[in-house]
């Protein structure tokens, strides 16, 4: 459709579009209501990549608890995601990833697949074409080392003595983001013990025989690679006076942070490494901590029917609090009253999930009282800032009872207290910004620190502004931080969603809520960016490659969630009657399924930019509902 034809849309067509939009919204709302759990929560599946399933099988082999049925079903799932070129990717339609492909290959060898079978030869060719297992990431090499398929001497050292570093010394464990911290501590135990279990197979055929081409080392990189060589020499010493105490401290740290559901932080990496680290220390599988961890792990296991039979896959995380808050906001925007049974149940459940105790976040904010929400069912010591802001927005849509108001007041105090220097907000911690952590040879697996991001800051500002804090110093500082973070082209980077579309879709409504005029240059620049990146079909999309190549920002096949994010920004900017918004609305209406939902195979969620991505299965529903409802409401 040309610009001229866009602008020629007549009043009759716009009116018809309103009727179609209202009908689409009703179907979507009915579908969302049907997905609510009787307890009050919503939860969409979190789909990632097959490293979760490969590592599950390897973890079970390490612990000695792998069963034939688990192996057959997981292998079936892994095979079903292999592409025609023999590779596996980290996201839908993404490039071949050699580390993911290597781990999938190892898991299939463990499952008994013949290395000379066509699919295995194709996978092997992919790994070798990328440099063999010699060129895979550190995490992949650790998994291989656990089974004697890679030398521990060729893995960067992570000494457990790191537990002794005080908080004021760089690279202490609290310099890492909470997800990295909870992963690094058990890995430090494994790095010290260097256990070796029998895998029953070898994967020498994945070796290229050539060491990766060394990168030019300067500055800190050169220093830390030299330090790693020193640490390797330290590991060869016959006596290490502090080693036993360091390992004991690390094990105690791990035990005290196990959640009620058996997890660590409710996410896969610290969970599997904590189980293996404790087992390597001699904890039997029936030890209460390990037994609890394995029981909880079953709750993250999904069984799905495929043409080849039942398959089994692992969720890296679960997001009921986040999904429920988004669902309540969507339903509230769609006109569902706060006394509707679904809203009442959701509000009651969210209030029960409030985190009222202190956790590691208080290391840097000792004087901040607790009060917030986590992402998962059970994460009682680590609320996160993004979820807390979204829950506040949701609780505004539920009945304004005394407990509701009190919980929101505690959340206000916690959010204000968790602001980082400079004015922004991060996801879990305040002032967790020491980028020197990325210089460690060990840290090649994505984000390891938790600096402020535009999307989280925007959600906090929107929540606080709507709660009456628009004129506060904290919100004013946050607005200034966001304005400084705007890209020259008018967009904002999206840390936890893909990517510039997500960031821009979050920031524009927040700035407007905080009092920035829709006529101000930052808003007009954002609108122009969105309009210039709208697809010819009327929707918006952005491929995850934009994290590695910003030139591809805002460019990919249209998706429901990303189209909705763009519409939310255009609505906030007062653009609902312009061609871009009308065409985006029409795209959502035209692509709705008969049951009221939308299809979205593309991954639009982000774990670690450049490394780990998520397909939130509820995003394709809640965000279109919010966008369509606001477009219809027009104010």
C-alpha positions, -999 to +999 in steps of 0.1 A: +000+000+000+014+034-010+014+065+012-012+080-011-035+050-008-031+050+030-042+086+032-072+080+010-089+058+035-124+072+038-146+078+069-168+047+060-137+025+060-126+038+093-160+032+109-160-004+095-126-008+110-139+002+144-166-024+143-141-050+132-117-039+159-144-042+186-153-076+174-117-088+174-112-073+209-143-092+222-130-125+208-095-119+223-109-110+257-131-141+258-101-163+248-079-147+275-105-152+302-107-189+292-070-193+298-071-182+335-062-208+361-090-213+387-065-200+414-064-166+396-032-166+376-023-168+339+009-184+326+020-187+290+047-212+281+082-198+278+099-214+248+136-211+244+161-233+226+172-270+228+201-264+251+176-266+279+167-301+268+202-312+260+215-300+294+186-316+312+197-350+298+233-343+307+224-331+342+204-363+347+233-384+335+256-366+359+233-372+388+225-408+377+188-402+375+182-403+337+155-427+325+150-442+291+115-426+288+129-391+295+157-397+271+135-409+242+110-380+247+137-353+250+156-366+220+124-365+200+119-329+209+155-320+200+153-337+167+121-320+158+139-286+161+168-294+138+167-274+107+173-285+071+210-275+072+216-297+102+218-269+127+199-257+157+194-220+164+188-199+195+156-184+182+130-190+154+146-186+120+178-175+136+213-183+124+230-216+131+245-216+166+275-239+169+273-242+207+236-251+207+242-275+178+271-292+196+251-296+228+221-310+208+245-334+191+259-346+224+224-352+238+214-372+208+246-393+211+236-399+247+202-410+234+218-435+211+216-418+178+241-432+153+268-406+145+266-417+109+229-411+106+221-383+081+208-359+107+239-364+129+263-360+100+246-328+091+249-315+126+285-325+128+292-306+096+277-275+111+298-277+142+330-283+122+322-255+098+322-231+127+355-243+141+345-275+160+340-278+197+372-258+201+352-227+191+321-233+213+313-211+243+327-217+278+294-232+291+294-258+264+330-267+272+321-270+309+294-295+301+319-315+280+345-313+308+320-327+333+321-359+312+358-360+303+351-348+268+371-316+273+400-308+296+393-288+327+427-273+322+413-257+290+384-241+308+388-206+324+392-209+361+366-197+385+380-202+420+356-206+449+378-182+468+358-155+451+334-160+480+359-142+503+360-110+482+343-081+502+317-060+484+340-031+478+365-051+458+357-054+421+344-088+409+330-099+442+299-120+436+276-090+441+291-073+412+273-098+390+236-097+381+215-120+403+211-146+376+249-146+369+257-146+407+236-176+414+252-194+384+288-185+392+288-197+428+279-234+420+302-232+389+330-221+412+325-254+432+326-274+400+356-255+387+375-264+420+364-301+422+367-308+385+344-338+386+342-363+357+313-386+351+309-412+324+287-402+294+290-435+277+299-420+244+326-398+229+323-368+206+358-366+192+342-363+157+333-328+167+369-317+170+383-297+142+419-301+155+425-264+153+425-240+182+403-209+177+421-180+163+432-159+193+417-124+196+440-094+198+444-089+235+447-054+249+441-036+282+418-055+306+414-085+283+451-090+283+453-086+320+425-111+328+438-137+304+471-134+321+453-137+355+436-169+342+470-184+334+481-176+370+449-192+384+455-223+364+490-226+380+473-221+414+449-249+407+479-273+402+493-265+437+491-295+461+478-273+490+453-244+489+449-232+525+415-215+519+400-239+494+380-261+517+366-231+536+357-214+503+338-244+490+320-248+523+309-212+522+298-215+486+277-246+494+261-229+524+253-199+502+236-221+476+216-240+502+202-209+519+190-196+485+170-226+474+134-215+468+103-232+481+097-249+448+132-264+448+146-239+423+173-213+425+159-180+413+133-199+393+156-202+363+175-230+347+212-222+349+217-218+387+192-247+392+211-273+372+246-262+383+236-260+420+223-296+418+255-308+402+278-288+424+262-302+456+262-337+442+299-334+433+304-324+469+289-358+480+253-349+485+233-380+474+203-376+452+180-383+481+195-355+502+167-331+510+181-302+490+187-323+458+155-342+461+136-310+465+154-295+435+146-325+413+109-326+424+106-289+415+123-295+382+094-317+371+072-286+373+093-270+345+090-301+323+064-299+294+051-329+276+038-322+241+024-345+214+043-345+181+038-365+149+066-388+161+050-393+195+051-376+229+080-352+233+094-336+264+109-301+268+121-279+295+110-243+303+140-222+313+117-202+335+081-195+343+063-162+344+030-163+362+033-130+380+043-111+349+017-128+328-010-122+353-002-086+357-002-081+319-035-100+316-051-078+342-039-046+326-052-059+292-086-068+306-089-035+324-081-016+292-107-037+275-134-025+299-136-056+323-147-042+356-127-045+388-154-066+404-154-092+376-147-126+391-116-131+369-101-097+380-110-104+417-093-138+416-062-123+399-060-094+423-062-117+453-035-140+439-012-111+431-015-098+466-006-132+480+025-133+459+040-101+473+076-105+485+079-091+520+114-102+530+149-089+523+172-106+498+205-100+480+190-069+465+194-053+499+232-056+498+232-022+480+200-009+495+201-017+532+177+011+542+150+002+516+121-017+531+110-048+511+079-048+490+076-061+455+069-090+432+090-116+415+085-131+381+079-167+391+057-188+414+084-191+440+111-165+443+106-152+478+139-134+482+144-117+449+115-095+436+123-077+404+117-041+395+099-047+362+074-071+376+067-049+406+060-019+383+037-040+362+019-054+392+013-019+405-003-011+372-024-042+374-035-037+410-048-003+399-074-022+378-086-044+407-107-035+437-092-008+458-092-025+492-070-018+522-046-047+514-044-035+478-035+001+488-010-011+514+008-034+490+010-007+464+024+017+490+051-008+499+059-012+462+062+026+458+088+028+485+107-002+472+107+011+436+118+045+447+146+030+468+158+008+440+166+036+416+202+035+403+225+065+402+218+086+372+180+080+373+174+047+356+161+014+370+175-021+364+157-054+366+169-068+399+196-047+415+206-011+420+239+002+406+250-032+393+271-017+366+307-028+368+314-037+332+348-050+340+330-084+347+327-088+309+365-089+306+367-122+325+375-151+301+348-170+319+321-146+309+313-153+273+277-164+279+258-130+276+247-105+301+264-108+335+256-075+351+223-057+355+225-020+345+195+003+341+175-002+309+151+020+291+122-006+291+124-013+329+128+024+336+098+032+315+076+007+332+086+021+366+080+057+355+046+049+341+036+031+373+048+058+396+034+086+375+000+071+374+002+065+412+007+103+418+045+105+417+049+123+384+063+154+400+087+136+423+125+140+421+129+103+413+105+103+383+120+136+370+154+120+372+141+089+355+126+110+326+159+128+321+177+095+320+153+081+294+157+112+272+195+109+273+191+072+263+171+079+232+189+068+201+198+094+174+171+079+151+144+084+178+141+048+191+150+033+225+170+000+230+149-028+245+169-049+270+142-074+279+122-075+247+129-074+210+143-048+207+140-012+196+103-017+189+099-030+225+120-002+240+101+025+220+068+009+227+075+011+265+091+045+267+067+067+248+036+058+270+058+063+301+070+097+290+035+109+282+023+096+316+050+116+333+039+148+316+061+150+285+041+167+257+032+146+227+045+176+207+079+175+222+108+165+199+116+131+216+080+119+211+078+132+175+112+115+167+099+082+181+067+084+161+087+091+129+109+061+137+079+038+141+062+051+110+094+046+090+098+010+102+062-001+096+061-031+072+042-029+039+016-053+053+008-028+081+024-046+110+057-042+128+085-068+135+121-069+146+145-098+143+167-106+172+197-100+150+193-063+158+211-069+191+242-078+171+235-055+142+216-023+151+213-015+114+186-042+112+165-025+140+128-026+134+131-048+104+116-083+102+083-101+096+053-086+114+043-101+147+013-096+169+033-085+200+056-061+182+027-046+162+009-041+195+039-024+211+041+000+182+004+008+185+007+015+222+034+041+215+014+056+187-017+057+209+002+075+237+015+100+212-020+109+200-016+092+166-045+068+166-062+085+136-032+085+114-025+059+087+002+041+105-021+033+135-050+024+113-030+000+092-014-016+123-048-021+138-061-037+106-031-060+106-040-073+141-076-077+132-068-095+099-043-119+115-065-130+145-073-167+147-110-177+149-106-186+186-095-150+194-058-156+197-028-149+174+000-171+161+036-159+168+064-184+162+090-156+163+108-150+196+101-114+209+115-118+245+151-114+255+170-131+282+206-122+273+210-099+243+230-116+216+228-150+233+195-162+248+160-154+237+124-163+247+091-168+230+066-157+256+034-175+245+011-151+262+026-120+246+008-126+214-025-122+232-022-097+261-004-070+242-028-070+212-057-068+236-042-038+253-034-021+220-068-027+204-086-016+236-066+016+238-070+023+201-108+020+205-109+041+236-087+067+218-077+085+250 
